Amino acid sequence: MNLTPFPEMNPPRPVRNLPSLSGRTLVKASILVLGILFGTLHGIDGHATERLTYAAGAHVISVGDSMARVIEFMGDPTSKEDVQNKFGAHLATNWFYTVDGKTVRFLIVNGKVATIEEIR
């Protein structure tokens, strides 16, 4: 590679290839970020417990599972609450279940569980 004393005349250097995120990895990363964001906004009073899994009888529901799996093992939610940005665009949905006198919240983002929270 011949370099001239004038940098603007030098050929561009090759850019090092950075690893790219596949679609599935990008969705998982987005779910994680939204889960962290919404998880820190709820339950600040100390009566809520964030979880990565929830035991639904003999079955386990984990962060990243589909909403169909939640319905399969938990049934229909007691209530639902849309999460919107300041412009009214849909970001996620909170699904609430009442189990043994406590409330369990599943944050659903793009059809997947982003966070699980047990509220006493």
C-alpha positions in Angstrom: 0.0 0.0 0.0 1.6 3.3 -1.1 0.9 6.2 1.2 1.2 9.8 0.1 2.0 12.6 2.4 -1.5 13.9 1.8 -3.9 11.8 4.0 -6.9 12.7 1.9 -5.3 11.0 -1.1 -4.6 7.8 0.7 -6.9 4.8 0.0 -9.3 4.0 2.9 -8.1 1.4 5.4 -10.2 -1.7 5.6 -12.6 -1.7 8.4 -12.3 -4.6 10.9 -15.4 -6.7 10.7 -17.4 -6.6 13.9 -19.6 -9.6 14.9 -23.2 -9.0 13.8 -26.2 -10.0 15.8 -28.5 -12.5 14.3 -32.3 -11.8 14.4 -32.8 -14.3 17.3 -29.9 -12.8 19.3 -31.1 -9.3 18.7 -34.6 -10.2 19.9 -33.2 -11.9 23.1 -31.0 -8.8 23.7 -34.0 -6.5 23.3 -36.1 -8.6 25.7 -33.3 -8.5 28.2 -32.9 -4.7 27.9 -36.7 -4.1 28.2 -36.9 -6.5 31.0 -34.2 -4.7 32.9 -35.8 -1.3 32.1 -39.4 -2.3 33.2 -38.1 -4.4 36.1 -36.4 -1.4 37.6 -39.5 0.8 37.2 -41.8 -1.6 39.1 -41.6 -2.9 42.6 -39.4 -0.1 44.0 -41.1 -0.4 47.4 -39.2 -3.7 48.1 -42.3 -6.0 48.1 -41.6 -7.4 44.7 -39.2 -10.1 43.7 -37.8 -10.4 40.2 -37.3 -13.9 38.9 -35.8 -15.7 35.9 -38.2 -18.6 36.4 -41.6 -19.3 38.0 -42.9 -22.7 39.1 -46.4 -23.2 37.8 -47.3 -26.5 39.5 -45.0 -29.1 38.0 -44.0 -26.9 35.2 -41.4 -24.1 35.0 -41.9 -20.8 33.0 -38.7 -19.0 32.2 -37.8 -15.6 30.8 -37.7 -16.0 27.1 -40.6 -18.5 27.0 -43.5 -17.8 24.7 -46.8 -16.3 25.9 -48.5 -19.6 24.6 -46.5 -21.5 27.2 -47.6 -19.1 30.0 -51.2 -19.6 28.9 -50.7 -23.4 28.7 -49.5 -23.6 32.3 -51.1 -20.6 34.0 -54.3 -20.2 32.1 -55.7 -16.8 31.0 -54.4 -13.9 33.0 -56.5 -12.3 35.7 -55.8 -8.9 34.1 -53.7 -7.4 31.4 -52.1 -3.9 31.1 -50.6 -2.4 28.0 -47.2 -0.7 28.3 -46.9 2.3 25.9 -44.4 4.9 25.1 -45.2 8.6 25.5 -46.6 8.6 21.9 -49.0 5.8 22.6 -47.1 3.1 20.7 -47.4 -0.4 22.2 -44.2 -1.6 23.7 -45.2 -4.6 25.9 -48.1 -6.1 27.9 -48.1 -6.9 31.6 -50.0 -10.1 32.4 -51.2 -10.4 36.0 -52.1 -13.6 37.8 -53.4 -14.0 41.3 -51.8 -17.1 42.9 -52.1 -18.1 46.6 -52.8 -14.5 47.7 -50.0 -13.0 45.7 -49.8 -11.4 42.3 -47.4 -12.7 39.6 -46.6 -10.3 36.8 -45.2 -11.5 33.4 -44.0 -8.7 31.1 -44.6 -9.9 27.5 -42.5 -8.3 24.8 -42.9 -9.5 21.2 -44.7 -12.6 22.3 -42.0 -13.7 24.8 -41.7 -13.4 28.6 -39.2 -10.5 29.4 -39.5 -10.4 33.1 -41.3 -12.3 35.9 -42.2 -10.6 39.1 -43.9 -11.9 42.2 -45.7 -9.1 44.1 -46.8 -9.7 47.7 
